[in-house]
Structures are given as structure tokens and as C-alpha cells.
Amino acid sequence: MNAITQQSATSGQIKQINRFGSDAIEKVLAEFGLDNPGAQRVIEHGDDFAEAIRTAALTSLKNLSVSDKFKDEEVKSSYAYPKGYKVKGITEQTNIPRQLFARIVTGIKELSVSNQLVGKEVRSSYAYPKGYKVKGITEQTNILRQLFPGVGFADESIAEQPLPPNAEGWFAIPKWQTLAPTYGEAVDKVLAMIASKRKFYNYRDGQLGAEYLRQHAKTVKMFQKLGDEQKDHDILVVPAQFGLRHRGRSVRRAREVFTANECGLGVFAIGIMLLTHPERLVKWEQLHVDCAGDEFSPDADGDFSFALQFCFYCLRFGGAEVQFSAYWGDDAYADHGSASAFLSQ
């Protein structure tokens, strides 16, 4: 057999086909209207997204092109088309690339929003108390040095930088190691300080040792990075939000939808934030705070599926107090929201 030489597509043809695909992606992204967290989730699943596009593109290319390769491998034939066959109109044929676009849109929808624990979320209109706002970083660090003498200083210039998306403000949070040798002991000191400043009840008193309380792995990793970036300072300057972003979500659901640069805040960090911002918890009809950065095992049996929370309760016989307690990590309440921190991107 004689070899048949087939001319490859020209660079101009390839560029034009690439342009068709690029224009199609841009059009889909413009029509879909991704938000920042959704776009970040697609980026985190970039390989899956690329594979979905590749599969759809291959199907379209196979349908729209016919290769002459191995043309000599032919035999005579009298077979014909079925009687019902006829060439479709051009509009119907162009549905093939439309199907490609539809698959891309479907891929973006599936990858931009996690469906894990989607049932662990309820609608919520709860908000922060009217008197609450994030204080300046200097005011926060001064408060902390008064509460914990010798705690040191922060790189306050960091708070002059733009906030990462979804962060509400810059918060001063000491490294827990500056207060105690273990995380549980540091948490105990913070809770004791809260109790010394306002009416407070700790339902988990005596249950903050390592067998009961541990930090979530992602929170440990992110705060290690923050500590490395601000290594010469006792107090970290942390971009964070106080629960509104994840209101109505269970702690497990909040962790599932955290962006790549986001982690939950634990009891220590939130306790510190409540010491510098006591006006954050002042009434019952407000958003209470979940501690998604920690995991809790009420029976110290290795099952760390419980979540910890700070709430403001009105007492039956008058008065009110802040309470610290635990509940199932998969329970979703409209008046609860997980606080979280962010790394600058």
C-alpha cells in the first residue's frame, strides 16, 4: 500500500479553533455570573473542570470533523443509508456546539458550589447587634495588653492593607502559646477572663483538655502560616468575620464551603474577639457564634463530632449572660453562624 500524506491543520486554523473555544468559555462565564467563592472552588477543582471541557470538546470535534487517515483501507460497498435518513438543517446541526456550552455550564455549576451537607443549612436573617463594629487594631492591642500584661505587640501596619474578600475587619488575636503551654489551658484563661468581665456560664468547665478539645487541622495549618508571616510578634493581625458569612449553616456545612484561604476560628480566637468586642454578644435576638475552628468530644471517647458555641441568653428570673456550650456539629440554626479567618491572597 502507498502511504498517504495528510497535511496537518495550519497554525491559523488551530488558532481559530482555539479562539472559538476561548470565546465560548468567556461567554459562559459572563452568562453564569460566578461569585468570588464559587470561582475559587472551580479553581480548586481545576483538573476536574479541565477534564469536563476536554471530554465535551473531543465529542464536538469528532462530530464536526472527519479524518482521511488510512483512506486506502477501503472496500467496495453497495450498502446505503436507511430510508428515513436525510440531512438535517443547519440550525439543528449547530445544536452540537450548543450542547458543548451546556456541558461547560453544568460543569461550572457542579464545581463552583459544594453539595456536601447542603441539607445542613437554613435560611437566616439574623445579624449583629446594632452597636457592634470592628475596632481599630491599635485599640484592640491596647485592650489585650491591659487584660494580659506582658502579651507583647503586633505588626499593626498589616491592618493598612486591603482586606481579603469576605473578611469584615482586622482582629488582634494573640498566639495561644503566649498565654499557656497547651491550647486547652490557653482557652481556660480566656474563658476565665470573660467571666471576670461579665456574667458568664461555662457548661464545659473542666472539659477542655486534649481528650475533649482539639483544633481543626485546617485552622492549625493556617494559623501556623500567619504565625510564620508575623513571627516576631506575640499578637497576630488576622482578617476575619464574626459569623454573618455562615449564618444558618451547621458547623460541618460551613467547613465544607470555606474557600481555600479560609478556616474556622476556635474558642480561643473567638473568646479573644469577644474580650475586645464585648458588644458583639449583648442580646438574645441576634446572631450567636459557632467555633468551627475547634472540635469537641463530650465523652472524651475519640468522637470529636460536636461543635462549641458562644450564645447570649436571657435568664428566666431576670438578667442575662453569655454562655459557652456544645452541640451536634451537624445541627443548623438560623441564629448561629461560624466565625472564620482568611489568608491574604
C-alpha positions as CSV (number, residue, x, y, z in Angstrom):
1,M,0.0,0.0,0.0
2,N,1.1,3.5,-0.7
3,A,1.4,5.8,2.2
4,I,-0.9,8.8,2.0
5,T,0.5,12.1,3.2
6,Q,-2.1,14.2,5.1
7,Q,-1.5,17.9,5.6
8,S,-1.8,19.0,9.2
9,A,-4.1,21.8,10.2
10,T,-2.4,25.1,9.8
11,S,-1.4,27.2,12.8
12,G,-4.1,29.7,11.6
13,Q,-6.7,27.0,11.7
14,I,-5.6,25.9,15.2
15,K,-5.7,29.4,16.5
16,Q,-9.2,30.0,15.0
17,I,-10.5,26.8,16.7
18,N,-8.8,27.8,19.9
19,R,-10.5,31.2,19.7
20,F,-13.9,29.5,19.2
21,G,-13.3,27.6,22.5
22,S,-11.9,30.6,24.3
23,D,-14.8,32.8,23.2
24,A,-17.2,30.1,24.3
25,I,-15.7,29.8,27.8
26,E,-15.7,33.6,28.2
27,K,-19.4,33.8,27.1
28,V,-20.4,31.0,29.5
29,L,-18.6,32.6,32.4
30,A,-20.2,36.0,31.6
31,E,-23.6,34.5,31.5
32,F,-23.2,32.3,34.5
33,G,-22.1,35.1,36.8
34,L,-19.8,33.4,39.3
35,D,-19.2,34.9,42.7
36,N,-15.8,35.0,44.3
37,P,-16.2,31.9,46.5
38,G,-17.7,29.9,43.5
39,A,-14.8,30.9,41.2
40,Q,-12.3,29.9,43.9
41,R,-14.0,26.5,44.2
42,V,-13.8,25.9,40.5
43,I,-10.1,26.8,40.7
44,E,-9.6,24.3,43.4
45,H,-11.2,21.7,41.2
46,G,-9.3,22.9,38.1
47,D,-8.4,19.4,37.0
48,D,-12.0,18.3,37.0
49,F,-13.1,21.4,35.2
50,A,-10.4,20.9,32.5
51,E,-11.4,17.3,32.1
52,A,-15.1,18.1,31.6
53,I,-14.2,20.7,28.9
54,R,-11.7,18.2,27.3
55,T,-14.4,15.5,27.1
56,A,-17.0,17.8,25.7
57,A,-14.5,19.3,23.2
58,L,-13.4,15.9,22.0
59,T,-17.0,14.9,21.4
60,S,-17.7,18.0,19.4
61,L,-14.5,17.7,17.4
62,K,-15.3,14.1,16.5
63,N,-18.8,15.1,15.3
64,L,-17.6,18.1,13.4
65,S,-14.5,16.7,11.6
66,V,-13.8,13.6,9.6
67,S,-10.2,12.3,9.1
68,D,-8.9,10.9,5.8
69,K,-6.3,8.9,7.6
70,F,-5.9,5.3,6.3
71,K,-8.1,6.2,3.3
72,D,-6.6,3.3,1.4
73,E,-8.2,0.9,3.8
74,E,-11.5,0.8,1.9
75,V,-13.5,-1.9,0.1
76,K,-16.3,-1.7,-2.4
77,S,-19.7,-1.5,-1.0
78,S,-23.3,-1.3,-2.2
79,Y,-24.8,-0.6,1.2
80,A,-26.9,2.6,1.5
81,Y,-28.4,4.8,4.1
82,P,-31.7,3.9,5.7
83,K,-34.8,5.3,4.0
84,G,-35.6,7.6,6.9
85,Y,-32.3,9.4,6.8
86,K,-31.9,12.9,5.5
87,V,-29.5,15.8,6.1
88,K,-30.7,17.9,9.0
89,G,-31.0,21.7,8.7
90,I,-28.0,23.8,9.7
91,T,-29.8,25.1,12.8
92,E,-30.3,21.6,14.1
93,Q,-26.7,20.7,13.4
94,T,-25.5,23.7,15.3
95,N,-27.1,22.3,18.4
96,I,-23.9,20.2,18.8
97,P,-21.7,23.2,19.9
98,R,-24.7,24.4,22.0
99,Q,-24.6,21.1,23.8
100,L,-20.9,21.7,24.4
101,F,-21.7,25.0,26.0
102,A,-24.4,23.4,28.1
103,R,-21.9,20.8,29.4
104,I,-19.5,23.6,30.3
105,V,-22.2,25.4,32.2
106,T,-23.2,22.2,34.0
107,G,-19.5,21.6,34.9
108,I,-19.2,25.1,36.4
109,K,-22.4,24.8,38.4
110,E,-21.3,21.4,39.8
111,L,-17.8,22.6,40.7
112,S,-18.4,26.1,42.0
113,V,-20.8,25.1,44.8
114,S,-20.3,22.2,47.1
115,N,-23.4,20.0,47.6
116,Q,-21.9,18.2,50.6
117,L,-24.2,18.6,53.6
118,V,-26.4,21.0,51.6
119,G,-29.3,20.0,53.8
120,K,-27.4,21.3,56.9
121,E,-28.3,24.9,56.1
122,V,-31.4,27.0,56.8
123,R,-32.5,30.5,55.8
124,S,-31.4,33.2,58.2
125,S,-32.0,36.9,58.6
126,Y,-30.2,37.2,61.9
127,A,-27.5,39.9,62.1
128,Y,-25.0,41.5,64.5
129,P,-26.3,43.9,67.3
130,K,-26.6,47.5,66.1
131,G,-23.8,48.7,68.5
132,Y,-21.2,46.3,67.2
133,K,-18.4,47.3,64.8
134,V,-14.8,46.2,64.4
135,K,-12.4,48.4,66.5
136,G,-9.2,49.7,65.2
137,I,-6.2,47.4,65.5
138,T,-4.4,49.7,68.0
139,E,-7.4,49.9,70.3
140,Q,-7.7,46.1,70.2
141,T,-4.0,45.5,71.1
142,N,-4.2,48.1,73.9
143,I,-7.2,46.2,75.4
144,L,-5.3,42.9,75.2
145,R,-2.2,44.3,76.9
146,Q,-4.4,45.5,79.7
147,L,-6.1,42.1,80.1
148,F,-3.0,40.0,79.7
149,P,0.1,42.0,80.9
150,G,3.2,41.1,79.0
151,V,1.4,39.7,76.0
152,G,3.5,41.9,73.6
153,F,2.8,43.7,70.4
154,A,1.5,43.3,66.8
155,D,2.6,44.4,63.4
156,E,-0.2,47.0,63.2
157,S,0.9,48.1,59.7
158,I,-0.7,44.9,58.3
159,A,-4.1,46.4,59.1
160,E,-3.3,49.1,56.5
161,Q,-3.5,46.5,53.7
162,P,-6.8,45.8,51.8
163,L,-8.9,43.1,53.4
164,P,-9.2,39.7,51.7
165,P,-12.7,39.1,50.1
166,N,-15.3,38.1,52.7
167,A,-13.3,39.5,55.7
168,E,-15.1,42.1,57.8
169,G,-12.1,43.6,59.5
170,W,-8.7,43.1,61.1
171,F,-8.7,41.4,64.5
172,A,-5.9,41.3,67.1
173,I,-5.5,37.7,68.3
174,P,-2.5,36.6,70.4
175,K,-0.7,33.4,69.6
176,W,-2.2,31.0,72.2
177,Q,1.3,29.8,73.1
178,T,1.9,33.3,74.6
179,L,-0.7,32.6,77.3
180,A,-0.2,28.9,78.2
181,P,1.8,25.7,77.3
182,T,-1.3,23.9,75.9
183,Y,-4.2,25.0,73.8
184,G,-6.8,23.9,76.5
185,E,-5.0,25.9,79.2
186,A,-4.9,29.0,77.0
187,V,-8.7,28.6,76.3
188,D,-9.3,28.3,80.1
189,K,-7.5,31.6,80.7
190,V,-9.5,33.4,78.0
191,L,-12.8,32.0,79.4
192,A,-11.9,32.9,82.9
193,M,-11.1,36.5,81.7
194,I,-14.5,36.7,80.1
195,A,-16.1,35.5,83.4
196,S,-14.2,38.3,85.2
197,K,-15.6,41.0,82.9
198,R,-19.3,40.0,82.5
199,K,-21.9,37.5,83.7
200,F,-20.8,34.2,82.1
201,Y,-21.5,30.5,82.4
202,N,-19.3,27.7,81.1
203,Y,-21.2,24.5,80.5
204,R,-17.9,22.7,79.7
205,D,-15.9,23.7,82.7
206,G,-13.3,21.0,83.3
207,Q,-13.7,19.6,79.8
208,L,-11.1,21.5,77.9
209,G,-8.1,19.0,78.0
210,A,-6.7,17.4,74.9
211,E,-9.0,14.4,75.3
212,Y,-12.0,16.8,74.9
213,L,-10.9,19.7,72.8
214,R,-8.7,19.9,69.7
215,Q,-8.2,22.4,66.9
216,H,-9.4,21.6,63.4
217,A,-6.5,20.6,61.1
218,K,-7.0,23.5,58.6
219,T,-7.1,26.0,61.4
220,V,-3.8,24.8,62.8
221,K,-2.2,25.0,59.3
222,M,-3.5,28.5,58.5
223,F,-2.6,30.0,61.9
224,Q,0.9,28.4,61.6
225,K,1.2,30.3,58.3
226,L,0.0,33.5,59.9
227,G,2.5,33.0,62.8
228,D,5.3,32.4,60.4
229,E,4.5,35.6,58.5
230,Q,4.3,37.6,61.7
231,K,6.9,35.6,63.6
232,D,8.4,38.5,65.6
233,H,5.1,39.4,67.2
234,D,3.0,37.9,70.1
235,I,-0.2,39.3,68.7
236,L,-1.4,38.3,65.2
237,V,-3.3,40.7,63.0
238,V,-6.0,38.5,61.4
239,P,-8.5,39.3,58.7
240,A,-11.8,37.6,59.9
241,Q,-15.6,37.7,60.0
242,F,-17.7,37.2,63.2
243,G,-20.3,34.7,61.9
244,L,-22.5,36.6,59.4
245,R,-21.0,35.0,56.3
246,H,-22.0,31.5,57.5
247,R,-25.3,32.2,59.4
248,G,-27.8,29.4,59.2
249,R,-25.2,26.8,58.4
250,S,-24.2,23.9,60.6
251,V,-20.5,23.9,61.6
252,R,-19.9,21.0,59.3
253,R,-21.6,22.8,56.3
254,A,-19.6,25.9,57.0
255,R,-16.3,24.0,56.9
256,E,-17.4,22.4,53.6
257,V,-18.0,25.8,51.9
258,F,-14.9,27.5,53.3
259,T,-12.8,28.9,50.5
260,A,-9.2,27.7,50.1
261,N,-7.8,30.7,52.1
262,E,-10.5,30.4,54.8
263,C,-10.6,28.5,58.1
264,G,-12.8,28.3,61.1
265,L,-12.0,30.2,64.3
266,G,-11.8,28.3,67.6
267,V,-12.8,29.0,71.1
268,F,-9.5,30.8,71.9
269,A,-9.7,33.2,69.0
270,I,-13.4,33.9,69.4
271,G,-13.0,34.4,73.1
272,I,-10.3,37.0,72.5
273,M,-12.5,38.7,69.9
274,L,-15.3,38.8,72.5
275,L,-13.0,40.4,75.0
276,T,-12.0,43.2,72.6
277,H,-15.6,43.4,71.2
278,P,-18.0,42.6,74.1
279,E,-20.8,44.4,72.3
280,R,-20.8,41.6,69.8
281,L,-22.9,39.5,72.2
282,V,-25.5,41.6,74.1
283,K,-28.9,40.3,73.3
284,W,-30.9,37.1,72.6
285,E,-32.4,38.1,69.2
286,Q,-29.0,38.3,67.4
287,L,-26.5,36.0,65.6
288,H,-24.7,33.8,68.0
289,V,-21.2,32.5,67.3
290,D,-20.1,29.0,66.4
291,C,-16.5,27.9,66.9
292,A,-15.8,26.0,63.6
293,G,-12.0,26.1,64.2
294,D,-12.3,23.6,67.1
295,E,-13.7,20.0,67.5
296,F,-15.1,18.7,70.7
297,S,-15.6,15.2,72.2
298,P,-18.0,15.5,75.2
299,D,-17.3,12.0,76.4
300,A,-13.6,12.0,75.7
301,D,-14.0,8.9,73.6
302,G,-12.4,10.0,70.4
303,D,-15.6,11.1,68.7
304,F,-14.9,14.8,68.0
305,S,-18.2,15.4,66.2
306,F,-19.5,18.1,68.5
307,A,-19.2,21.9,68.0
308,L,-18.7,24.6,70.5
309,Q,-20.6,27.9,70.7
310,F,-20.9,31.3,72.4
311,C,-24.5,32.5,73.0
312,F,-26.2,35.3,74.8
313,Y,-29.1,34.1,77.0
314,C,-31.8,35.9,78.8
315,L,-32.4,34.2,82.2
316,R,-35.8,33.0,83.3
317,F,-35.8,35.1,86.5
318,G,-34.2,38.2,85.1
319,G,-30.8,39.2,83.9
320,A,-28.8,37.8,81.1
321,E,-25.4,36.1,80.5
322,V,-23.1,34.8,77.8
323,Q,-23.0,31.0,77.8
324,F,-20.4,28.7,76.4
325,S,-21.6,25.2,75.4
326,A,-21.5,22.4,72.9
327,Y,-24.0,20.8,70.5
328,W,-24.0,18.5,67.5
329,G,-21.8,19.7,64.7
330,D,-24.4,18.9,62.0
331,D,-27.2,21.0,63.6
332,A,-28.1,24.1,61.6
333,Y,-29.8,27.1,63.4
334,A,-30.9,30.4,61.8
335,D,-29.5,32.3,64.8
336,H,-26.0,30.8,64.6
337,G,-23.0,31.5,62.3
338,S,-19.4,30.3,62.2
339,A,-16.7,32.9,62.6
340,S,-13.7,32.4,60.3
341,A,-10.3,33.8,59.4
342,F,-8.6,34.4,56.0
343,L,-5.2,34.4,54.5
344,S,-4.4,37.3,52.2
345,Q,-4.2,36.0,48.6
